[in-house]
Structure formats: C-alpha cells, structure tokens
Amino acid sequence: MEKFTKIALLLDVYGNLIKGRRKEVLNLHYNEDYSLTEIAEIYGITKQGVRDFLVKGENELQTYESALGILKEKFFLDNKIHEILQLNDIDIIKNEIKQLIYYTGE
C-alpha cells in the first residue's frame, strides 16, 4: 500500500489520539492535500517545521497501529468477507460466518 494512503487510513483510525498542531498538520497534508509550503504559510513556520510535525505524527500513528493493530484487523476482516461473498455453498458460507463471529484476532 502506498505510504500516503496508509497514513491517511491510520489518521482516520487513530486521529483522535493525536493532539494539537500535529493532528492539524497531518489532517491538512493527508486529508486536505495541502503541500508543505501551504501548511508552512498557514502556521507561519518553515517547511522543515511542517516536515517535523508530519514525521512525528506519522511515527505516532505507526506506534498506535503496532500496539493495537486496528487497521490490520480491518483489512483482514474485509478480505475475509470478500472471500465469503464469492462462495456458493450455503453451508460453507454459514461456517465461515460463524468463524468470523467468534474470531478473536489471534
């Protein structure tokens, strides 16, 4: 997965755990598609300052994902549901759904 897309998804999942300007800068860059220059002008800081906010925010998001794995689990479950939708045998479908219901993420 492309880094930009992954960070945007992580921001959707864990964004409320990020505080202050770091969250604002991440949101402007990854969700609103602002350039580093545009963000620097908004906050009156250098492009390097913006980059520092982004790097620290990206690292924080990655740390949350490493600890909690919510995005990884979402992709697993999405793929599993897609596989189930391709099945034709109702008994197999029921069995697969039961496994998902009791899935513990391990």
N, C-alpha and C positions, 0 to 999 in steps of 0.2 A: 504494500500500500504506500502511496506517495506520502512523504513526510507532512506536507501541508494539510492533506486530507486527514491524516491520523491525528495531528494536533487539533484540528477543528473538531473532530469527533471527541477527543479527550476533553476538550474545553466544554463541549455540550454535556458530557457526563459529570465532570469534576469541577466545572467552572465556578460553582457556588462555594467551593472550598478555597478558591484563590481570592485574596483580598486586595483592595485598593487599586492603585495605579497599574500594578502588574496585570490584574484582571482586565482593566480598561484597555491597556495596550494590546494584550492578547486578543481581546474581542475586536478591536479596530483592525488589527492586522489579519486575523484568521477568519473572522465572520463578516467584516465590512470591507475587506480587501484594500485597506489603506496601505500605502507604501511607508517605509521607514521615514522618508523625508516628510511626508504629510503628517505622520504622527509626531515627529520631532517639532514641526511647526505648531501643532495644536498645543503641546505641552511646554514649548519653549526650552527644549533640551536638544542635545546633539543626536545625530543618527546612532552614534555609538551608545548613547544612553538608552535609546529605544531598543537597540540590539541587546543590551544588558538585561532590560526588562523582559524581552522575549526569551532569551536563553534561560534566565532564572525561572520564568513561568513555565516554559517547556519542560525543564527539569522537574519542577514541582508536579506538573501533570503526569509525567512519566513515573515519578515516585508513587503517586496515588495509584496509578494503574498497576505498577509492580506489586504493591501491597494488597490491593483489592481485586484486581482483575475483572472489573465490571465489563469493560469493552470487549475483552477476550471472550467472556461468557456470552455476551450478546451475539457476537459473531458465531460462536459455536451453536447456540440455540437457533439462530436464523438459518444457518446451513442445515441443521438437523430438520427443521420444519420444512425447508425446501425439498430435502430428500423425501420426507414423508408425503409431501404433495405429489411426488412423482410415482408413488406406489399405487397398485391397482387392487391388491388383495386386502379386503377389509379386516381380516384377522391380523395380518401383519401391521396394518395401519393402527389398529387398536393397541397392539403390543408396543409399538414404537411410541405411541402417545402416552401409554402407561409408564414407560421408561422415562419419558420427559417429565411427567408429573412427579415422579419420585427421584428425579435427577438431583444430586447434591453438589455437583460442580467439582467432583474429585476424580 
